[in-house]
Amino acid sequence: MNQLLSIDPPVLESESIILRPLQQENARYLFSISYPEVWTYMLGEIKSETEMEKHVSKKIQLRNQMKALPFVVVLKETNEIIGTTSIYQINPNQKSCEIGATWYASSFLGTFVNSECKYLLLKFCFEELKMIRVQFKTDERNVRSQKAIERLGAIKEGILRKERILENGYIRNAVIYSITDDDWRKVKQVIIEKKHENNIVKECT
């Protein structure tokens, strides 16, 4: 695993989506496609391009420390950046990590994009990094995120009460989900079947 993390960051690709390593020059465009609702349940709000540049810089620093793999989400058809996501809390000794810090341009909410991205990330975590546990953590108030995680087949493990104080002072509860290596085969099949269903719908519309 350490060898995979120490070489050039991976590019993950499907028929519709490319996950490219986050670069500093992506900050301006990411800020341009963000909107206030993006930050409602995030740890803090990004209100300026300068703040986004600092945010991106911190993520790249974590990658350099082999603690995270941040990506931009690219729509393959147009080569446009439509969001960002990350693998972080990477623990090679415990073979565990977390997927999160995910958001998309508003026009791609509720589309195939999230399941496609999660499929690429989970496949990389379990089949390349050989993880035994991948965790998801979301604000208890963020019902949209919880439903999206549940659609992947992740198991809800419980609620961490007063898990974190957000930058705005709000003390949040966090909902914890996980997928283990024992679950992955079934979860993978479910996601593939949903992708197939989505493709049929797109062909008929």
C-alpha positions, -999 to +999 in steps of 0.1 A: +000+000+000+028+025+009+043+019-025+010+028-042+007+059-022+042+071-027+042+070-065+024+094-087-012+099-076-036+076-095-061+086-122-093+066-119-115+063-149-149+049-160-169+053-192-184+086-180-161+100-152-124+106-147-110+112-112-078+132-116-054+142-088-063+176-074-039+203-084-034+238-071-045+254-104-080+237-099-088+261-070-102+289-091-125+268-112-137+248-081-146+281-065-165+292-096-188+261-096-193+261-058-224+276-042-235+283-006-253+251-001-221+231-007-208+242+027-239+238+048-227+205+063-190+208+056-165+215+084-162+252+073-175+276+046-153+287+017-163+323+009-135+335-015-111+322-041-082+328-017-099+306+009-103+279-018-067+282-028-057+276+009-081+247+011-067+230-020-032+236-007-040+218+025-054+188+007-023+186-015-001+187+016-020+158+030-014+139-002+023+146+000+022+132+035+005+100+021-026+107+043-051+115+016-058+112-021-079+143-032-094+143-067-113+165-090-143+149-107-142+153-145-171+147-169-154+126-196-178+138-224-168+175-220-136+173-200-151+198-175-145+197-138-179+191-120-168+185-084-143+171-060-139+141-037-112+125-015-099+093+001-085+104+034-078+092+070-056+066+052-041+041+077-019+016+061-013-003+093-050-008+100-059-011+063-086+015+066-096+048+051-125+072+047-142+085+016-157+120+018-153+158+014-174+152-017-195+178-036-207+184-071-218+213-093-255+218-087-266+205-121-251+171-113-268+165-079-290+134-080-274+121-112-253+091-120-222+110-110-221+101-073-225+064-077-199+064-106-174+082-084-180+061-054-176+029-075-142+041-088-130+051-053-142+019-036-128-003-063-094+014-059-095+011-021-104-026-020-087-039-051-056-018-053-049-005-017-062-038-003-082-020+024-104-040+048-126-011+059-138+020+041-157+045+062-182+073+054-191+100+079-217+127+075-235+153+095-267+139+111-287+167+095-275+159+060-303+135+050-294+137+013-258+124+020-271+096+042-295+084+015-268+085-011-244+064+011-272+039+019-279+035-018-243+023-022-250-006+003-229+008+031-239-003+066-250+023+091-230+017+123-244+045+145-241+081+156-211+098+171-227+124+194-210+158+195-184+145+172-170+179+161-173+216+165-177+232+131-161+265+122-193+283+127-196+270+162-222+244+156-217+211+175-226+183+152-235+147+156-220+125+129-235+094+113-210+066+106-213+041+077-188+015+065-181-011+038-157-039+046-138-062+023-163-089+032-191-066+019-173-054-012-182-082-037-220-077-030-217-039-030-198-039-062-224-060-079-252-038-067-235-006-080-227-023-114-264-033-118-275+003-110-251+016-135-265-007-161-300+004-153-290+041-156-274+034-190-307+019-202-326+049-190-302+073-208-305+053-240-343+055-239-345+092-233 
